[in-house]
Protein backbone atom coordinates (compact mmCIF):
# COMPACT_ATOMS: atom_id res chain seq x y z
CA UNK A 1 0.00 0.00 0.00
CA UNK A 2 1.35 3.41 -0.92
CA UNK A 3 2.09 5.67 2.08
CA UNK A 4 -0.23 8.66 2.32
CA UNK A 5 1.51 12.04 2.23
CA UNK A 6 0.27 15.52 3.07
CA UNK A 7 1.55 18.67 1.39
CA UNK A 8 0.55 21.62 3.55
CA UNK A 9 -0.16 24.92 1.82
CA UNK A 10 -1.10 28.44 2.88
CA UNK A 11 -1.72 31.72 1.12
CA UNK A 12 1.44 32.43 -0.88
CA UNK A 13 2.66 28.83 -1.11
CA UNK A 14 3.61 28.19 -4.74
CA UNK A 15 5.42 24.82 -4.87
CA UNK A 16 2.68 22.56 -3.52
CA UNK A 17 1.62 21.03 -6.85
CA UNK A 18 5.20 20.23 -7.82
CA UNK A 19 5.72 18.62 -4.42
CA UNK A 20 2.57 16.49 -4.74
CA UNK A 21 3.82 15.36 -8.15
CA UNK A 22 7.25 14.56 -6.72
CA UNK A 23 5.80 12.37 -3.97
CA UNK A 24 3.52 10.57 -6.39
CA UNK A 25 6.38 9.92 -8.81
CA UNK A 26 8.34 8.51 -5.86
CA UNK A 27 5.64 5.99 -5.01
CA UNK A 28 3.44 7.75 -2.44
CA UNK A 29 -0.16 8.88 -2.52
CA UNK A 30 -0.12 12.64 -1.97
CA UNK A 31 -2.75 15.20 -1.06
CA UNK A 32 -2.53 18.97 -0.82
CA UNK A 33 -4.48 20.62 2.00
CA UNK A 34 -4.73 24.18 3.19
CA UNK A 35 -3.39 24.75 6.70
CA UNK A 36 -6.84 25.93 7.80
CA UNK A 37 -8.17 22.39 7.28
CA UNK A 38 -5.56 21.02 9.66
CA UNK A 39 -6.12 23.80 12.19
CA UNK A 40 -9.84 23.03 12.17
CA UNK A 41 -9.30 19.27 12.47
CA UNK A 42 -5.81 18.47 13.85
CA UNK A 43 -6.62 14.77 13.95
CA UNK A 44 -6.36 14.68 10.14
CA UNK A 45 -2.59 14.46 10.55
CA UNK A 46 -2.91 10.98 12.04
CA UNK A 47 -3.90 9.62 8.62
CA UNK A 48 -0.56 10.47 7.01
CA UNK A 49 2.96 9.07 7.05
CA UNK A 50 4.73 12.04 5.45
CA UNK A 51 4.18 15.78 5.94
CA UNK A 52 5.82 18.29 3.62
CA UNK A 53 5.80 22.06 4.00
CA UNK A 54 6.76 23.22 0.51
CA UNK A 55 8.41 26.32 -0.85
CA UNK A 56 6.91 29.66 -1.72
CA UNK A 57 6.10 32.77 0.27
CA UNK A 58 3.60 31.72 2.92
CA UNK A 59 1.43 34.71 3.85
CA UNK A 60 3.66 36.80 1.59
CA UNK A 61 6.54 36.63 4.10
CA UNK A 62 5.03 39.91 5.27
CA UNK A 63 6.50 39.79 8.79
CA UNK A 64 9.48 37.56 8.07
CA UNK A 65 10.00 34.50 5.90
CA UNK A 66 7.75 31.72 7.22
CA UNK A 67 6.95 33.54 10.46
CA UNK A 68 3.14 33.62 10.24
CA UNK A 69 2.76 29.97 9.27
CA UNK A 70 5.28 28.98 11.94
CA UNK A 71 3.29 30.91 14.55
CA UNK A 72 0.07 29.12 13.55
CA UNK A 73 1.71 25.70 13.73
CA UNK A 74 3.47 26.42 17.02
CA UNK A 75 0.37 27.80 18.70
CA UNK A 76 -2.15 25.20 17.55
CA UNK A 77 -0.48 22.09 16.13
CA UNK A 78 2.87 21.58 17.85
CA UNK A 79 1.81 18.66 20.13
CA UNK A 80 0.24 16.88 17.16
CA UNK A 81 3.36 17.39 15.05
CA UNK A 82 5.56 15.97 17.80
CA UNK A 83 3.24 12.98 18.16
CA UNK A 84 3.29 12.48 14.39
CA UNK A 85 7.10 12.19 14.44
CA UNK A 86 7.10 9.99 17.57
CA UNK A 87 4.74 7.61 15.77
CA UNK A 88 7.19 7.23 12.88
CA UNK A 89 6.09 9.98 10.52
CA UNK A 90 8.52 12.04 8.44
CA UNK A 91 8.45 15.84 8.13
CA UNK A 92 10.15 17.76 5.32
CA UNK A 93 10.43 21.53 4.92
CA UNK A 94 11.67 22.88 1.60
CA UNK A 95 12.91 26.48 1.32
CA UNK A 96 10.04 28.45 2.92
CA UNK A 97 9.09 25.23 4.67
CA UNK A 98 12.59 25.05 6.16
CA UNK A 99 12.17 28.61 7.41
CA UNK A 100 8.85 27.58 8.99
CA UNK A 101 10.35 24.55 10.78
CA UNK A 102 13.23 26.63 12.14
CA UNK A 103 10.83 29.25 13.49
CA UNK A 104 8.58 26.69 15.17
CA UNK A 105 11.58 25.24 17.03
CA UNK A 106 11.04 21.83 15.42
CA UNK A 107 14.46 22.35 13.85
CA UNK A 108 17.00 21.77 15.14
CA UNK A 109 14.62 20.44 17.77
CA UNK A 110 15.05 22.12 21.15
CA UNK A 111 11.59 23.65 21.01
CA UNK A 112 13.06 27.16 20.80
CA UNK A 113 14.28 29.03 17.75
CA UNK A 114 18.05 28.54 17.73
CA UNK A 115 18.77 29.26 14.08
CA UNK A 116 17.51 31.66 11.47
CA UNK A 117 17.54 31.99 7.71
CA UNK A 118 18.25 35.55 6.75
CA UNK A 119 19.23 37.66 3.71
CA UNK A 120 21.72 36.09 1.34
CA UNK A 121 25.18 37.58 1.61
CA UNK A 122 24.74 38.70 -2.02
CA UNK A 123 21.80 40.88 -0.88
CA UNK A 124 19.72 39.60 -3.79
CA UNK A 125 17.37 36.83 -4.77
CA UNK A 126 19.33 33.86 -6.11
CA UNK A 127 18.00 31.32 -8.59
CA UNK A 128 20.71 28.86 -9.63
CA UNK A 129 21.75 25.22 -9.47
CA UNK A 130 23.93 24.06 -6.60
CA UNK A 131 25.58 20.83 -5.54
CA UNK A 132 25.02 19.66 -1.99
CA UNK A 133 26.61 16.80 -0.09
CA UNK A 134 25.41 14.71 2.87
CA UNK A 135 28.00 14.66 5.70
CA UNK A 136 26.04 12.45 8.11
CA UNK A 137 23.82 9.38 8.38
CA UNK A 138 21.51 11.02 10.93
CA UNK A 139 18.59 11.75 8.60
CA UNK A 140 16.27 8.76 8.22
CA UNK A 141 16.45 8.68 4.41
CA UNK A 142 19.90 10.07 3.60
CA UNK A 143 23.31 8.39 3.61
CA UNK A 144 26.69 9.94 4.31
CA UNK A 145 28.58 10.76 1.13
CA UNK A 146 25.56 11.24 -1.14
CA UNK A 147 25.69 14.22 -3.49
CA UNK A 148 22.74 15.94 -5.12
CA UNK A 149 22.28 18.68 -7.69
CA UNK A 150 19.28 20.90 -6.90
CA UNK A 151 18.24 24.45 -7.76
CA UNK A 152 17.95 27.15 -5.13
CA UNK A 153 15.47 30.02 -5.38
CA UNK A 154 15.54 32.30 -2.37
CA UNK A 155 16.48 35.73 -1.03
CA UNK A 156 16.62 34.67 2.63
CA UNK A 157 18.51 31.39 2.62
CA UNK A 158 21.63 32.21 4.60
CA UNK A 159 21.62 30.04 7.72
CA UNK A 160 22.90 31.78 10.83
CA UNK A 161 23.34 30.47 14.37
CA UNK A 162 25.62 30.81 17.36
CA UNK A 163 28.90 28.91 17.38
CA UNK A 164 27.69 26.80 20.30
CA UNK A 165 24.53 25.71 18.48
CA UNK A 166 26.40 24.94 15.27
CA UNK A 167 29.05 23.02 17.21
CA UNK A 168 26.31 20.94 18.82
CA UNK A 169 24.70 20.21 15.45
CA UNK A 170 28.07 19.16 14.07
CA UNK A 171 28.72 16.84 17.00
CA UNK A 172 25.26 15.27 16.82
CA UNK A 173 25.30 14.82 13.05
CA UNK A 174 22.32 17.11 12.47
CA UNK A 175 23.86 19.06 9.61
CA UNK A 176 22.29 17.03 6.81
CA UNK A 177 23.35 19.01 3.76
CA UNK A 178 26.32 21.23 2.96
CA UNK A 179 26.83 23.31 -0.15
CA UNK A 180 29.83 22.20 -2.18
CA UNK A 181 30.27 25.90 -3.05
CA UNK A 182 28.48 28.20 -0.63
CA UNK A 183 26.14 30.37 -2.77
CA UNK A 184 24.46 32.48 -0.10
CA UNK A 185 26.97 32.85 2.74
CA UNK A 186 25.39 30.28 5.07
CA UNK A 187 27.53 29.66 8.13
CA UNK A 188 29.62 26.50 7.70
CA UNK A 189 28.02 26.12 4.24
CA UNK A 190 24.92 24.57 5.81
CA UNK A 191 22.15 23.86 3.30
CA UNK A 192 19.96 21.59 5.43
CA UNK A 193 19.43 20.43 9.02
CA UNK A 194 17.59 17.54 10.66
CA UNK A 195 16.36 17.08 14.21
CA UNK A 196 17.81 14.60 16.72
CA UNK A 197 15.43 11.85 15.60
CA UNK A 198 16.46 12.24 11.97
CA UNK A 199 12.78 12.29 11.02
CA UNK A 200 12.40 16.06 10.53
CA UNK A 201 14.49 17.61 7.75
CA UNK A 202 14.67 21.10 6.34
CA UNK A 203 16.70 22.27 3.35
CA UNK A 204 16.88 25.40 1.24
CA UNK A 205 17.41 23.78 -2.21
CA UNK A 206 14.40 22.45 -4.14
CA UNK A 207 14.50 18.66 -4.78
CA UNK A 208 11.02 18.82 -6.36
CA UNK A 209 12.52 20.79 -9.27
CA UNK A 210 14.84 17.98 -10.38
CA UNK A 211 12.44 15.13 -11.16
CA UNK A 212 13.00 14.67 -14.89
CA UNK A 213 16.36 13.97 -16.56
CA UNK A 214 15.93 17.04 -18.73
CA UNK A 215 15.61 19.27 -15.66
CA UNK A 216 19.39 18.91 -15.26
CA UNK A 217 20.99 22.12 -16.55
CA UNK A 218 23.64 20.20 -18.52
CA UNK A 219 21.59 17.31 -19.87
CA UNK A 220 22.26 18.21 -23.50
CA UNK A 221 26.03 17.94 -22.88
CA UNK A 222 26.17 15.14 -20.32
CA UNK A 223 23.21 13.02 -21.39
CA UNK A 224 20.09 11.96 -19.53
CA UNK A 225 20.50 10.49 -16.05
CA UNK A 226 18.77 7.22 -15.20
CA UNK A 227 17.41 8.69 -11.96
CA UNK A 228 17.30 12.47 -11.44
CA UNK A 229 18.57 13.60 -8.05
CA UNK A 230 15.25 14.97 -6.82
CA UNK A 231 13.44 11.76 -7.67
CA UNK A 232 16.13 9.77 -5.84
CA UNK A 233 15.69 12.02 -2.79
CA UNK A 234 11.91 11.54 -2.68
CA UNK A 235 12.06 7.81 -3.44
CA UNK A 236 14.35 7.31 -0.47
CA UNK A 237 11.99 9.31 1.70
CA UNK A 238 8.96 7.29 0.64
CA UNK A 239 10.88 4.03 1.10
CA UNK A 240 11.68 5.03 4.70
CA UNK A 241 7.97 4.83 5.63
CA UNK A 242 6.91 2.03 3.31
N, C-alpha and C positions, 0 to 999 in steps of 0.2 A: 504494500500500500504506500502510495506517495505521501511523504510528510506534508502537512498543511502549514503554509507560511503566510504571515501577515506583513504587508507593506503599509506602514502608517503614514498618512499624509495630513497636511494642514494647508491653510491658505498660504500660497507662495511656494509650496513644494512643486518641483518640476521634473523630477527624475523617477517618479513612482511607476509609470508605465514601463519604462526601460527595466526597472528593477523587478517588476512582476515577470516580464519576459525572461530576464536572466534566470530567475528561480525556476521557471517552468522549463526552460531549455536544459537546466541542470538536473531535472528529474523531480521537482517538487510540484505540488499544487499551490498556487499563490493567489491571494486575494488582496485587493487594495481597499482600505477603510479609512474614513476620515477620523481624526483623533476624537471628535465629538461623540462618535459611536462608542468608542472605548471608554470615554469619560462617563457616558450615560449607563454603560453596562460593563464594568470592569471584568466581570466573569467571562466575557468573550475571549479573553487572552488564554484561558485554560484550554481552548480548543486547538491551539497552535503549537508547533514545535520550533518555529523560527520566527523572529520578529526583526524586521529591518526598518530603520529610519533612514530614508533616502536623502539624496542631495536636493538642493534648491535654496530657497530663501524663505524659510518658514516665517509667516507673519511679516514678511518684507524685511526681516532683520532690523526692524525699526528701532528697537532698543539696543540690541547687540546681536551678533550672529547666533541664532538658536536660543536666545534667552527666553522668549515668551513660551515656546513649546516646552523647553526644559522646566520652566516654572509650573506649567500645567501638569506635567508628568510627575514632578517632585511632590507637588501638593496633593495630588489625587490618585496617583497610580503607583507610587514607589513601592509600597509593600507587595502589590501584585506582581510587579516586575522582578522583585527579588525572589518571590516564590516561584515565578516562571523559570528563572535560572536555576534555583535549587532543585527543581523538578526535572532538570535536564534540558531545558530549552536553550537556544542560542539567540543572542542579540547582536545585531550588526548595525553600526552607524556609519554612513558614507558621507563625507564632506560636511554638509550642514548637520547631518545626523551625528557625526562625530562631535561637532560643537555642542549639540544637544546633550549627548551622553556625558561629556566633560562637565557641563554646567548643572547636570542633575547630581553629580557626585558618583554616578555609577562607574565612571572611569576617572582615575584608575581604580576606584573602588572603596575609598575610605568613608564615603557618605558625604564628604565635604568637597567643594571645588578646590583642587590642588594644582590644576593646570589651566591654561587658557590657550585659545587659538586667536591670534591677533593679526594685525596688518602685516602682509608680506614685507620683507625687508626692501623689496623693489618699489614699494608704495604704489603698486598698481595691480590690477586684476591680471592673473596669469592663466593662460589656457595653452598647455603644451604637454607633450608626452614625457614621462619620467620612468626611470627604472628604479624599482625598490627591491630590497633584499630582506629575507627573514632571518634574524640573528638568534632566534630562540625557538624551542619546541613548546612553549607555554600555551599558545592558542590551540584550542581543541581541533582545529582543522588545517593548521599550517605546520610545516616541518622546517627545521633549521636548514639554511642553505638554499632554500627556494628563491628564485628571482622572478619578478613579474614586470611587465611593461604595461603601464596604465596611463591614461591622461589625467592631468589635474585641471581644475577650473575653479579658481577661488581668488578672492582678494584678502581673506583673513584666514590663512592656513598656516601661519608661523606658530609652531608650538613653543610655549614658554612655560617654565616652571622653575622653582628654586633648585639649587644644586642638591639639597638633601633629598627632595622628592625624586629628582631624576636619578640620583645615586641608588635610591631604594628600588626604583623601577628596573634599573640595570641589574642589580643584584638578584631581584626576584624574577627576572626574565620576562617582564611585562612590556618591554619595548618590542613590538611585534613586527614593525616595518621600519627600515631606514632607507632614506634616499641614497642612491649611489652617487648622485651629484645633487647637493642640496639646492633646490630651486627657489626657496622662499625664506631662507634664513632660520629655519626651525632649529632650536637648540639640539645639539648632538645629532642633527640630521634626522630627527624622529618624524616618521610619516604615519605611524599607527601605533596604538597602545591597546593592550587587553587588560582585563581585571585579573585578580589573583586566581579565580577559578578557570580562566582561559576560555570562558563561555560568552564573554562580552567583549567585542572588538570594535574599535573605531579606527578609521583611516581617512586621510584626506583625498587620496587618488580615487578614481572612479572605475572599479572593476566592471560595472555594468555597461561600460562603453567600449569594451574589448571582447565582444562575444562572437564576432564573425572574423574569419581569417583576413578578409579585406579591410577590417578596421585598423589593422596594423599599418602605421604610417610608411613602412618600407616594403609592403607586400609585393609591389611591382618589381622591386630589385632583388628581394630575398626569397620570394616565393610564398606560397600559402602554407601556414602552419596547420598541422593536423588538429591541434587543440589550442585555440586562442587562450591567452592568459586569464582573461576574465571568466571564461567558461570553466577553466580548470579550478579557479578560486571558488566559484559557486558550486561546482560539482563536489568538491571536497567538503564544503559546508553542508550540503544536503546529505552526503554520505555519513557525516558525523552524527546525524539524528535518525538515520534510516535503519 
